[in-house]
Amino acid sequence: MAYYSYHIFFCLNQREDGAQCCSDFGAESIFNYMKQKIKSMNLRGQGKVRVNRGGCFDRCREGPLLVIYPEAVWYRYVDESDIDEIINEHIVGNRIVERLLI
């Protein structure tokens, strides 16, 4: 059995050459929002959910991005309401959020 039911990685890369990256779209604040939301919903920990920083996913033009394992589902998000939908639908409801898939 897996240690976590869901392991979520956020691309938080910052490109030094000025090329587009997820950090250009507020990825750090959305990452922090999701971590806090998961914690406040008591979804964090063993057998539940882990939210982690990730390096570059090498899909910069599609960002900002996060990926959820074990399914390897890739999402693009814009704001906190997208994160709320991902949590409620994917994490709690076990349903893919089709409109945010990449």
JOKADA-V458028 format. One line per field, one symbol per residue. phi: phi as a letter, one per 20 degrees, with the letter a starting at -180 (. if undefined). burial: I if it has 24 or more other C-alpha atoms within 12 Angstrom, else O. A space follows every 10 residues. Layout:
phi: ???
burial: ???
//
This chain:
phi: .ffdfccddd fcfceeenfg bfffdmgfff gfffgffgff eldepgmccc dcfcefemcg feffcbcdde fledcdcdbf fffgffffef feelcfegfd fc
burial: OOOOIIIIII IIIIOOOOOO IIIIIIIIOI IOOIIOIIOO OOIIOOOOII IIIIOIIOOI OOIIIIIIIO OOIIIIIIOO OIIIIIIOOI IOOOOIIOOI OO
//
